[in-house]
Amino acid sequence: MSLNDWSGAFLLTQLIEVPIYLRSARSLPLFKRATYAFGASTITHPIIWFCLPWETMPYVTLLIVAEGFAFGMESLWGRYWRVPRPWLTSLAANATSLAVGMLIRWV
């Protein structure tokens, strides 16, 4: 997968997930809130995109692994920042971006 493909997917992910993460971290000061919101998928997205063997494993298997990894790591990221219910926020952010991505892929 190319860097150009990744940059478009990453931008879309950020556009979808950052507002969800920002909303969940209203108790944090603005700079910390922004760092938390932008950092969540900034940490996981490149690992998923460039480190998983997309050409050699079934797509559904990779999707489960990728989304499980993103959910787990982003939940831990939220816990580090002490946001309320980080697992629920991670679930909402990743489910929303997955749904939009699948819709775009389908269309």
N, CA and C atoms as an extended XYZ file, in Angstrom:
321
Properties=species:S:1:pos:R:3:atomname:S:1:resname:S:1:resid:I:1 pbc="F F F"
N         0.843       -1.175        0.000 N   MET     1
C         0.000        0.000        0.000 CA  MET     1
C         0.888        1.237        0.000 C   MET     1
N         0.506        2.197       -0.806 N   SER     2
C         1.376        3.351       -0.996 CA  SER     2
C         1.168        4.423        0.071 C   SER     2
N         2.142        5.313        0.129 N   LEU     3
C         2.081        6.432        1.057 CA  LEU     3
C         0.927        7.363        0.702 C   LEU     3
N         0.656        7.524       -0.589 N   ASN     4
C        -0.474        8.363       -1.010 CA  ASN     4
C        -1.802        7.770       -0.555 C   ASN     4
N        -1.952        6.458       -0.686 N   ASP     5
C        -3.168        5.797       -0.207 CA  ASP     5
C        -3.308        5.987        1.298 C   ASP     5
N        -2.188        5.822        2.010 N   TRP     6
C        -2.215        5.972        3.461 CA  TRP     6
C        -2.601        7.387        3.872 C   TRP     6
N        -2.029        8.382        3.226 N   SER     7
C        -2.292        9.763        3.643 CA  SER     7
C        -3.767       10.118        3.503 C   SER     7
N        -4.411        9.653        2.453 N   GLY     8
C        -5.851        9.892        2.293 CA  GLY     8
C        -6.661        9.171        3.353 C   GLY     8
N        -6.309        7.918        3.620 N   ALA     9
C        -7.014        7.144        4.643 CA  ALA     9
C        -6.781        7.737        6.029 C   ALA     9
N        -5.562        8.185        6.283 N   PHE    10
C        -5.248        8.785        7.581 CA  PHE    10
C        -6.013       10.083        7.779 C   PHE    10
N        -6.063       10.925        6.749 N   LEU    11
C        -6.807       12.179        6.832 CA  LEU    11
C        -8.286       11.908        7.113 C   LEU    11
N        -8.858       10.959        6.408 N   LEU    12
C       -10.260       10.605        6.632 CA  LEU    12
C       -10.468       10.109        8.066 C   LEU    12
N        -9.575        9.259        8.533 N   THR    13
C        -9.667        8.751        9.902 CA  THR    13
C        -9.622        9.890       10.908 C   THR    13
N        -8.688       10.808       10.716 N   GLN    14
C        -8.571       11.946       11.635 CA  GLN    14
C        -9.833       12.808       11.604 C   GLN    14
N       -10.365       13.070       10.415 N   LEU    15
C       -11.579       13.885       10.300 CA  LEU    15
C       -12.760       13.255       11.035 C   LEU    15
N       -12.810       11.956       11.055 N   ILE    16
C       -13.908       11.249       11.711 CA  ILE    16
C       -13.659       11.085       13.207 C   ILE    16
N       -12.460       10.652       13.585 N   GLU    17
C       -12.207       10.281       14.971 CA  GLU    17
C       -11.862       11.445       15.894 C   GLU    17
N       -11.154       12.447       15.401 N   VAL    18
C       -10.720       13.547       16.276 CA  VAL    18
C       -11.905       14.232       16.970 C   VAL    18
N       -12.995       14.562       16.270 N   PRO    19
C       -14.113       15.194       16.994 CA  PRO    19
C       -14.681       14.314       18.115 C   PRO    19
N       -14.690       13.009       17.909 N   ILE    20
C       -15.184       12.099       18.948 CA  ILE    20
C       -14.260       12.128       20.149 C   ILE    20
N       -12.956       12.076       19.895 N   TYR    21
C       -11.992       12.125       20.991 CA  TYR    21
C       -11.995       13.487       21.691 C   TYR    21
N       -12.154       14.565       20.933 N   LEU    22
C       -12.212       15.893       21.541 CA  LEU    22
C       -13.401       16.016       22.491 C   LEU    22
N       -14.524       15.517       22.053 N   ARG    23
C       -15.738       15.601       22.876 CA  ARG    23
C       -15.579       14.816       24.176 C   ARG    23
N       -14.916       13.693       24.103 N   SER    24
C       -14.783       12.850       25.299 CA  SER    24
C       -13.803       13.415       26.315 C   SER    24
N       -12.965       14.350       25.892 N   ALA    25
C       -11.905       14.871       26.773 CA  ALA    25
C       -12.162       16.317       27.176 C   ALA    25
N       -13.414       16.693       27.314 N   ARG    26
C       -13.753       18.078       27.642 CA  ARG    26
C       -13.156       18.540       28.966 C   ARG    26
N       -12.834       17.613       29.841 N   SER    27
C       -12.286       17.996       31.144 CA  SER    27
C       -10.803       18.374       31.068 C   SER    27
N       -10.141       18.038       29.977 N   LEU    28
C        -8.715       18.349       29.843 CA  LEU    28
C        -8.517       19.781       29.352 C   LEU    28
N        -7.394       20.392       29.707 N   PRO    29
C        -7.049       21.698       29.108 CA  PRO    29
C        -6.895       21.546       27.594 C   PRO    29
N        -7.087       22.632       26.873 N   LEU    30
C        -7.157       22.585       25.408 CA  LEU    30
C        -5.964       21.895       24.752 C   LEU    30
N        -4.742       22.234       25.140 N   PHE    31
C        -3.567       21.624       24.506 CA  PHE    31
C        -3.531       20.119       24.762 C   PHE    31
N        -3.805       19.701       25.987 N   LYS    32
C        -3.813       18.268       26.304 CA  LYS    32
C        -4.951       17.565       25.586 C   LYS    32
N        -6.067       18.234       25.499 N   ARG    33
C        -7.231       17.676       24.797 CA  ARG    33
C        -6.900       17.435       23.325 C   ARG    33
N        -6.270       18.408       22.683 N   ALA    34
C        -5.895       18.274       21.275 CA  ALA    34
C        -4.835       17.193       21.088 C   ALA    34
N        -3.865       17.145       21.994 N   THR    35
C        -2.824       16.117       21.913 CA  THR    35
C        -3.437       14.736       22.026 C   THR    35
N        -4.338       14.568       22.964 N   TYR    36
C        -5.035       13.290       23.139 CA  TYR    36
C        -5.825       12.936       21.879 C   TYR    36
N        -6.620       13.887       21.379 N   ALA    37
C        -7.509       13.606       20.250 CA  ALA    37
C        -6.743       13.286       18.971 C   ALA    37
N        -5.713       14.064       18.659 N   PHE    38
C        -4.944       13.818       17.443 CA  PHE    38
C        -3.988       12.643       17.603 C   PHE    38
N        -3.561       12.389       18.815 N   GLY    39
C        -2.589       11.331       19.057 CA  GLY    39
C        -3.132        9.923       18.940 C   GLY    39
N        -4.403        9.743       19.257 N   ALA    40
C        -4.964        8.385       19.308 CA  ALA    40
C        -4.733        7.619       18.003 C   ALA    40
N        -5.281        8.098       16.910 N   SER    41
C        -5.103        7.365       15.650 CA  SER    41
C        -3.768        7.667       14.983 C   SER    41
N        -3.086        8.717       15.416 N   THR    42
C        -1.747        8.977       14.891 CA  THR    42
C        -0.784        7.869       15.320 C   THR    42
N        -1.024        7.304       16.478 N   ILE    43
C        -0.192        6.206       16.977 CA  ILE    43
C        -0.534        4.891       16.270 C   ILE    43
N        -1.812        4.599       16.130 N   THR    44
C        -2.212        3.275       15.636 CA  THR    44
C        -2.283        3.164       14.111 C   THR    44
N        -2.699        4.220       13.447 N   HIS    45
C        -2.964        4.122       12.007 CA  HIS    45
C        -1.748        3.689       11.187 C   HIS    45
N        -0.574        4.311       11.371 N   PRO    46
C         0.583        3.877       10.559 CA  PRO    46
C         0.999        2.433       10.844 C   PRO    46
N         0.869        2.002       12.082 N   ILE    47
C         1.224        0.616       12.425 CA  ILE    47
C         0.309       -0.347       11.692 C   ILE    47
N        -0.983       -0.063       11.732 N   ILE    48
C        -1.956       -0.926       11.044 CA  ILE    48
C        -1.704       -0.910        9.536 C   ILE    48
N        -1.476        0.247        8.989 N   TRP    49
C        -1.358        0.386        7.528 CA  TRP    49
C        -0.082       -0.244        6.987 C   TRP    49
N         1.032       -0.023        7.678 N   PHE    50
C         2.319       -0.428        7.127 CA  PHE    50
C         2.895       -1.714        7.719 C   PHE    50
N         2.401       -2.181        8.838 N   CYS    51
C         3.003       -3.358        9.485 CA  CYS    51
C         2.200       -4.644        9.324 C   CYS    51
N         0.923       -4.543        9.038 N   LEU    52
C         0.130       -5.764        8.864 CA  LEU    52
C         0.313       -6.310        7.443 C   LEU    52
N         0.310       -7.621        7.295 N   PRO    53
C         0.528       -8.244        5.977 CA  PRO    53
C        -0.747       -8.266        5.126 C   PRO    53
N        -1.156       -7.115        4.609 N   TRP    54
C        -2.421       -6.978        3.889 CA  TRP    54
C        -2.534       -7.859        2.654 C   TRP    54
N        -1.421       -8.183        2.019 N   GLU    55
C        -1.488       -8.986        0.798 CA  GLU    55
C        -1.514      -10.487        1.062 C   GLU    55
N        -1.165      -10.908        2.270 N   THR    56
C        -0.996      -12.338        2.507 CA  THR    56
C        -2.050      -12.968        3.410 C   THR    56
N        -2.882      -12.183        4.042 N   MET    57
C        -3.907      -12.735        4.928 CA  MET    57
C        -5.292      -12.342        4.437 C   MET    57
N        -6.301      -13.134        4.783 N   PRO    58
C        -7.670      -12.775        4.381 CA  PRO    58
C        -8.066      -11.405        4.944 C   PRO    58
N        -8.803      -10.640        4.148 N   TYR    59
C        -9.175       -9.279        4.514 CA  TYR    59
C        -9.947       -9.230        5.832 C   TYR    59
N       -10.890      -10.113        6.024 N   VAL    60
C       -11.706      -10.088        7.252 CA  VAL    60
C       -10.836      -10.338        8.480 C   VAL    60
N        -9.898      -11.248        8.380 N   THR    61
C        -8.982      -11.523        9.490 CA  THR    61
C        -8.157      -10.283        9.823 C   THR    61
N        -7.613       -9.658        8.803 N   LEU    62
C        -6.818       -8.447        9.015 CA  LEU    62
C        -7.656       -7.313        9.584 C   LEU    62
N        -8.881       -7.208        9.127 N   LEU    63
C        -9.777       -6.177        9.634 CA  LEU    63
C       -10.045       -6.369       11.127 C   LEU    63
N       -10.264       -7.594       11.540 N   ILE    64
C       -10.495       -7.896       12.956 CA  ILE    64
C        -9.244       -7.579       13.775 C   ILE    64
N        -8.096       -7.982       13.285 N   VAL    65
C        -6.837       -7.703       13.982 CA  VAL    65
C        -6.592       -6.198       14.053 C   VAL    65
N        -6.775       -5.505       12.937 N   ALA    66
C        -6.519       -4.063       12.884 CA  ALA    66
C        -7.447       -3.295       13.819 C   ALA    66
N        -8.719       -3.578       13.758 N   GLU    67
C        -9.676       -2.862       14.601 CA  GLU    67
C        -9.508       -3.229       16.078 C   GLU    67
N        -9.169       -4.466       16.345 N   GLY    68
C        -8.903       -4.864       17.731 CA  GLY    68
C        -7.682       -4.149       18.291 C   GLY    68
N        -6.644       -4.061       17.482 N   PHE    69
C        -5.441       -3.350       17.896 CA  PHE    69
C        -5.741       -1.876       18.129 C   PHE    69
N        -6.439       -1.242       17.181 N   ALA    70
C        -6.765        0.185       17.312 CA  ALA    70
C        -7.615        0.419       18.560 C   ALA    70
N        -8.622       -0.400       18.757 N   PHE    71
C        -9.494       -0.247       19.930 CA  PHE    71
C        -8.685       -0.378       21.222 C   PHE    71
N        -7.863       -1.401       21.301 N   GLY    72
C        -7.089       -1.634       22.521 CA  GLY    72
C        -6.079       -0.538       22.805 C   GLY    72
N        -5.303       -0.170       21.818 N   MET    73
C        -4.265        0.845       22.018 CA  MET    73
C        -4.874        2.221       22.286 C   MET    73
N        -5.932        2.552       21.568 N   GLU    74
C        -6.550        3.860       21.770 CA  GLU    74
C        -7.298        3.926       23.098 C   GLU    74
N        -7.786        2.791       23.581 N   SER    75
C        -8.370        2.744       24.931 CA  SER    75
C        -7.289        3.002       25.980 C   SER    75
N        -6.140        2.362       25.809 N   LEU    76
C        -5.018        2.599       26.731 CA  LEU    76
C        -4.535        4.049       26.658 C   LEU    76
N        -4.534        4.618       25.467 N   TRP    77
C        -4.155        6.019       25.280 CA  TRP    77
C        -5.109        6.922       26.088 C   TRP    77
N        -6.387        6.644       26.007 N   GLY    78
C        -7.360        7.424       26.767 CA  GLY    78
C        -7.204        7.236       28.265 C   GLY    78
N        -6.876        6.036       28.662 N   ARG    79
C        -6.641        5.783       30.084 CA  ARG    79
C        -5.420        6.558       30.577 C   ARG    79
N        -4.380        6.614       29.758 N   TYR    80
C        -3.189        7.384       30.095 CA  TYR    80
C        -3.544        8.854       30.342 C   TYR    80
N        -4.433        9.398       29.501 N   TRP    81
C        -4.845       10.799       29.626 CA  TRP    81
C        -5.955       10.986       30.663 C   TRP    81
N        -6.410        9.892       31.226 N   ARG    82
C        -7.450        9.904       32.268 CA  ARG    82
C        -8.765       10.520       31.803 C   ARG    82
N        -9.143       10.182       30.593 N   VAL    83
C       -10.449       10.617       30.109 CA  VAL    83
C       -11.496        9.627       30.613 C   VAL    83
N       -12.711       10.078       30.811 N   PRO    84
C       -13.738        9.156       31.281 CA  PRO    84
C       -14.092        8.112       30.214 C   PRO    84
N       -14.269        6.904       30.637 N   ARG    85
C       -14.669        5.776       29.769 CA  ARG    85
C       -13.894        5.707       28.445 C   ARG    85
N       -12.584        5.559       28.523 N   PRO    86
C       -11.779        5.555       27.286 CA  PRO    86
C       -12.129        4.403       26.349 C   PRO    86
N       -12.545        3.283       26.882 N   TRP    87
C       -12.899        2.139       26.027 CA  TRP    87
C       -14.140        2.448       25.203 C   TRP    87
N       -15.081        3.162       25.802 N   LEU    88
C       -16.303        3.508       25.074 CA  LEU    88
C       -16.010        4.531       23.976 C   LEU    88
N       -15.150        5.489       24.285 N   THR    89
C       -14.761        6.484       23.289 CA  THR    89
C       -14.010        5.826       22.132 C   THR    89
N       -13.082        4.926       22.456 N   SER    90
C       -12.338        4.220       21.417 CA  SER    90
C       -13.272        3.385       20.548 C   SER    90
N       -14.212        2.726       21.180 N   LEU    91
C       -15.186        1.923       20.437 CA  LEU    91
C       -16.005        2.810       19.496 C   LEU    91
N       -16.486        3.940       19.997 N   ALA    92
C       -17.282        4.853       19.168 CA  ALA    92
C       -16.461        5.404       18.003 C   ALA    92
N       -15.244        5.852       18.288 N   ALA    93
C       -14.401        6.437       17.239 CA  ALA    93
C       -14.059        5.410       16.166 C   ALA    93
N       -13.642        4.226       16.597 N   ASN    94
C       -13.226        3.215       15.620 CA  ASN    94
C       -14.402        2.612       14.871 C   ASN    94
N       -15.528        2.432       15.521 N   ALA    95
C       -16.712        1.913       14.828 CA  ALA    95
C       -17.204        2.919       13.785 C   ALA    95
N       -17.165        4.199       14.134 N   THR    96
C       -17.608        5.227       13.194 CA  THR    96
C       -16.680        5.301       11.985 C   THR    96
N       -15.371        5.323       12.219 N   SER    97
C       -14.452        5.408       11.077 CA  SER    97
C       -14.485        4.132       10.239 C   SER    97
N       -14.664        2.980       10.882 N   LEU    98
C       -14.796        1.738       10.125 CA  LEU    98
C       -16.051        1.771        9.253 C   LEU    98
N       -17.160        2.209        9.823 N   ALA    99
C       -18.417        2.259        9.064 CA  ALA    99
C       -18.313        3.208        7.868 C   ALA    99
N       -17.735        4.382        8.082 N   VAL   100
C       -17.582        5.335        6.980 CA  VAL   100
C       -16.620        4.782        5.930 C   VAL   100
N       -15.524        4.195        6.372 N   GLY   101
C       -14.573        3.599        5.434 CA  GLY   101
C       -15.191        2.487        4.611 C   GLY   101
N       -15.967        1.637        5.253 N   MET   102
C       -16.629        0.538        4.527 CA  MET   102
C       -17.678        1.077        3.556 C   MET   102
N       -18.378        2.115        3.956 N   LEU   103
C       -19.361        2.729        3.064 CA  LEU   103
C       -18.666        3.314        1.833 C   LEU   103
N       -17.567        4.011        2.042 N   ILE   104
C       -16.808        4.582        0.910 CA  ILE   104
C       -16.289        3.460        0.010 C   ILE   104
N       -15.788        2.400        0.611 N   ARG   105
C       -15.271        1.267       -0.142 CA  ARG   105
C       -16.387        0.597       -0.958 C   ARG   105
N       -17.571        0.514       -0.371 N   TRP   106
C       -18.720       -0.108       -1.030 CA  TRP   106
C       -19.207        0.738       -2.194 C   TRP   106
N       -19.239        2.063       -1.981 N   VAL   107
C       -19.729        2.984       -3.027 CA  VAL   107
C       -18.643        3.114       -4.075 C   VAL   107
